[in-house]
Amino acid sequence: MTRFLSLVVFSLLFVAPATGQDSIDLMVDGVGLSIGDSKEVTGLRLNFRDRAMRRVTGINATIWLPYNNHGGHVRGIALGLPSTGADNITGIGSALMAVAANEDAKGIMFGGVAAGAGNDLMGLAAGGLGVGAGRDIKGIVTGSLGAGAGRNLEGIAVAGLGVGAGNDVKGILVAGLGAGAGNDLVGIAVSGVGAGAGRDVTGIIVSGFGAGAGRDATGIIISGLGTGAGRNLTGISIGGLGTGAGDTLRGLHIAGLGVGGTNVRGVMVSGLTAGGHDVYALSIAPAYFSVDHGGKMRGLSVSSYNRIQGEQKGVTIGILNYARKLSGYQIGLINVASNKDRFRIMPFFNFAR
């Protein structure tokens, strides 16, 4: 019986074109069942592939996507066996393969292969391979390969490979390879390889290899290899190899090999080296700590070799301590203060005011 009914329905889908009619309608005052390419239906509409559909309130079931990416507005359920689409879908869009809204989708969308909207996607969307929107996404989206928005993304996006937005992200991104925003990211981004934003990051970023921001990063940034910001990095950063900022490094920053910034305010802990130009910080680096020529050092540095090529107002502890201009204290085996007329080189301890 099931096979028989399926055969009848499938056959009726081709009756209207064969007889020159748009559809076969079993309706009262526009409400009921329509089989074929009807224009407006309230109820259940069955069609192979839409061309003339303007509005369906209820269920619109098709076998394939509309002709020439054209479709009306479905309010209710857009059902694809295996694919379906419309200009706008409000409610539920579900398909064995692909479900697509040429303009906007609002509600719940699920595609066995892909789900998306040409403009805005709002609600919950899942695609076997990918989910996307040409403009904005607001809600929760997930795809085994990718998920993203051409402009802005607000909500939660999860993908096996890559996830992100061309402009801004506000929410949570989780991806196996890369996660990011072309402009600003506010929220949380977790990625197996790389995560970040082209401009500013505010929140938490965790990445297997690299994490950072093209301009400013504020929050917590953790990466297996490197973390950084093109301008300012404020908060806590942990890099397996290195962490740094093009301008100001502020807060607590830890790295396996090197930590540094033009200006440093806070704490630097490095497995090998650390430094900057103007450093007002506590610095711990077993091998080497340096301050650039003309720079300033304030605070405490513990390293085998502390090399201050500018002014030192603070304390250095190491095997060899050097300061071009010392206005503080040096504790180590050999201590050199180039600005002193007497006792320029001293063992164990040296100071100047």
C-alpha positions, 0 to 999 in steps of 0.5 A: 500500500505504501509503495502504491500511494508513493507511486500515485503521488509521484505520478501526479507530480507530472500530470499537470505538465502533461495536461497543460495545467499548472497543478491539480488542486483539491482545495476549498477557498485556497485551503487543502491539497495542491499537486503541481506548480501552484502559485499560492497554497494554504495546506499541503503542496507537492511539486517536483520542482518549483517555478511559479510558487509565490506563497505556501502556508503549511507544507511545501514538499519538493524533489529538487531546488527551484528553477533559476534560484526562484521561489516564493515564501514558505511559512511552515515546513519546506520539505525536500525529498531530497532537496528544496528551496524558496526565496524565504523560509519561515519555520522549518526547512528540512531536506535529505540533501540540500535546503536553501533560501535564496533570501532569508531563512528564519527558524530551523533548517536541516540539510543532509548535505547543506543548508543555507540562505542567500541573505540572512539566516536566523535560528537553528541550522545544520548541514551534513557538510556545510551551513552558510549565509550570504549576509548574517547569521543569528543563532546556532549553526553546525556543519561537518566541514564548514559554517560561516557568514558573509558578513556578521555572525551572532550566536554559536557556530561549530564545524569540522574544518572551518567556521567564521564570518567575513566581518564581525563575530559575537558568540562562540566559534568551534572548528577543527582547523580554523575559526575567525572573523574578518574584522572583530571577534567578541566571545570565544573561539576554539580551533585545532589549528588557527583562530583569531580576527583581522582587527580586534579580539575581545574574549577567549581564544584557544588554538592548537597552533596560532591565535591572535588579532591583527590589531588589539586582543583583550582577554585570554589567548592560548596557543600551542605555538604562538599568540600575538597582536599587531598592536596591543595584547591585554590580559593573559596569553600562553604560547607554546613557542612565543607570544608578543605584541607590536605595541603594548603587552599588558598582563600575564604572558607566558611562552616556551621560547620568547615573550616580548613587546614594544611596551610591556606592563605586567609579567613575562615568563619565558622558557628562554628569552624576554624583552622589549623597549619600555619594560615595566614588569616582572620578567623571568627568562632563564637565558636572556632578557633585553631592553632595546637601545634608548628604552627603559626598564622598571621592575624585576628581571631574573635571567642569566644575562640581563642586557639593558641598553637603555635606562635601568630603574629596577632590579636585575638578577643574573649571572651577567647584568649590564646596563647602559645607564643604571639607576637601580640594583644589579645582583650577579656574578658580574655587574656592569654599569656603563654610566658610572665613573667608579665601580663600573664593573662589580662582582656580586652587587652593583647599584647607582642612583 
